[in-house]
Amino acid sequence: MTIKRVVLSALTVLTVLLAGASLWQSWQQPQFQSRLELYETNLLLRAAEWQPQDSRGKDLTNARKALLGDKPIETAIEQYQEAKTSTQKNIQKALAQLKQTRSLPESAPATPQPESATPPVTETSRSNQENILQRSLDRLEKLNAELTLRLGILKAQQGKTAEAIKTWESLKGGQGGQGGQGGQGESLSLTTPHTLHPTPHTPIIETANALIGLWSNPARLLPDAQQLIQTNLDGWFRDRALLRLYELQQRQDAFAQLQAAQQEIAEQAIVKLAIIGSLPWLAGVTGLGLLIFLIAQRARKGKESILSRNEDLVWVTPWTGEIVWQVFIVGFFLMGQVLIPLTLSFLGVKPVGGQIRIQAFYVLVNYLLLAAGGLGVLYLSIKSFFPLPEGWFRFNWRSNWILWGVGGYCVALPLVLIVSIINQQLWQGQGGSNPLLSLALEARDSVALSIFFFTAAIAAPLFEEFLFRGFLLPSLTRYISVWWAIILSAFLFALAHLSLSEILPLMTLGIILGIVYTRSRNLLAPMLLHSLWNSGTLLSLYILGSGAT
């Protein structure tokens, strides 16, 4: 074995350990999809407040009913209850994992992972694992308390005042509204230095007290009720509580002003729901029809069909698998997991919490450095084979790449949606997600959003398609068939995102990207598809995020 292979083998082991740690950490995090569903529910509640005042009323009322259904409050309660139940289950898992981690002897393996061996637990690794689990637990408990506040408001709006008050009072008992499922007793049984905090933060308890006072009979108005509501609630929930407060305080001007503002926001919410609902639906239906047509054509025409074009045509690959190994271990995983983070840390470059523009810029710089490093390693690895055989890294502006890209996007929508629904059931709300999604959802800054858009919709498609479809997929056809090359490159593409819950949906998207590229033989097609996918995701996040205010 050469020195180069020894070094690559060592770097591979390091990469596997680092990637495995990232995947394990993602397993402790909730899926982003759960948050998206709640944001959509919040937008639905906003839209439900709209009342027509002019001649457009009949048409808009019909559109409102089609978008919201007959019972939006009941739908919202069901959605929030599901989110709360999932959060409580995850709290119990985190408690059990934390308890087990603290009770392990130093020579015992860490959190049970029967599929993979885990190194012995040292005091340092134990502390790191405890810190990760404790932070995850804190976030879950805070989320659980916030969901409890909102559920109470929904029940109060439904007219079930006694149930609402009981829901808020559960927070005062330190159970986070867990309904006696053992969360508090489990927490208090742990007496190690890293004490758990099952009782919600004081501001949330004070907000619960304010809400109890508002809906009690007779009402009790806390002196700081308005500030608590404005600070600890948002969107529809904040406005519902404020309207109740203004009504009890007999502040008619403030009440009327808030109602008028609600009507304006509600009409905007209907438009937003129509955009994020109708456009993907139309594209998905178009894609489903296109998929049926392509499959039927394939069954009728066989090898002469569009779907079979270039199906078995492999690339002439002048390099061996060792070059592929080198590019991905050094140029992608090692660069992204070790070299760039260490460099940015050494230079003192790191995102500052709460400053969304700095975080957005940090994400962009990090990604551009990864792309530059990865492409640099790729160039140095294959430059001795120049000029490359025909068909490599092909960009043809005059071909039908737009049709392939747009058609592939439409086909991807229903397929990835189906896989995502199945995936959601498999992971039960866990498995983590791309942190960029959370940042984009919460961003209200046009500059930050522009940076996120450039990163996700331009930089990522260019780099990832060049590397995964332009280099990896064709290189694999030296050893395996085109179809297996598509599948394997799609799996590695999904795995590279380092989120367990995203592997199946991203692999599905990667397979479609691979099919589009192998049939079109033009990198512009998968790049367009990838860009449309990320752009659509960012647009939906922006619309949902803007509906939370």
LINUR-V702293 format. One line per field, one symbol per residue. ss: DSSP state (~ for helix, > for strand, _ for the rest). burial: + if it has 16 or more other ideal C-beta (glycine too) atoms within 10 Angstrom, else -. Layout:
BEGIN
ss = ???
burial = ???
END
This chain:
BEGIN
ss = __~~~~~~~~~~~~~~~~~~~~~~~~~__>_~~~~~~~~~~~~~~~~~________~~~~~~~~~~~~___~~~~~~~~~~~~~~~~~~~~~~~~~~~~~~~~_____>__________>__~~~~~~~~~~~~~~~~~~~~~~~~~~~~~~~~~~~___~~~~~~~~~~~~__________~~~~~~_____________~~~~~~~~~~~~~~_________~~~~~~~~__~~~~~~~~~~~~~~~__~~~~~~~~~~~~~~~~~~~~~~~~~~~~~~~~~~~~~~~~~~~~~~~~~~~~~_~~~____________~~~~~~~~~~~~~~~~~~~~~~~~~~_________~~~~~~~~~~~~~~~~~~~~~~~~~~~~~~_______________~~~~~~~~~~~~~~~~~~~~~~~~~~~__>____~~~~~~~~___~~~~~~~~~~~~~~~~~~~~~~~~~~~~~~~_____~~~~~~~~~~~~~~____~~~~~~~~~~~~~~~~~~~~~__~~~~~~~~~~~~~~~~~~~~~~~~___
burial = -------+--++--+--++--+++++++++++++++++++++++++++++---------+--++--++---+--+++-++--++-+++-++++++-+++-++-------++---------+-------++-+++-++--++++++++++++++++++------++-++-++--+++++----++-++--------+-+++---++++++++++++------+--++-++--++-++++++++-+++-+-----++--+---+--++++++-++--+---+--++-++--++--+---+------+-+------++-+-+---+++++++++++++++--+---+------+----++-++++++-++-+++-+++-++--++---------+--------+--+++++++++++++--++--++--+-++++++-++-+++-+----++-+++-+++-++++++++++++++++++++---+--++++++++++++++++++++++++++++++++++++++++++++++++++++++++++++++++-
END
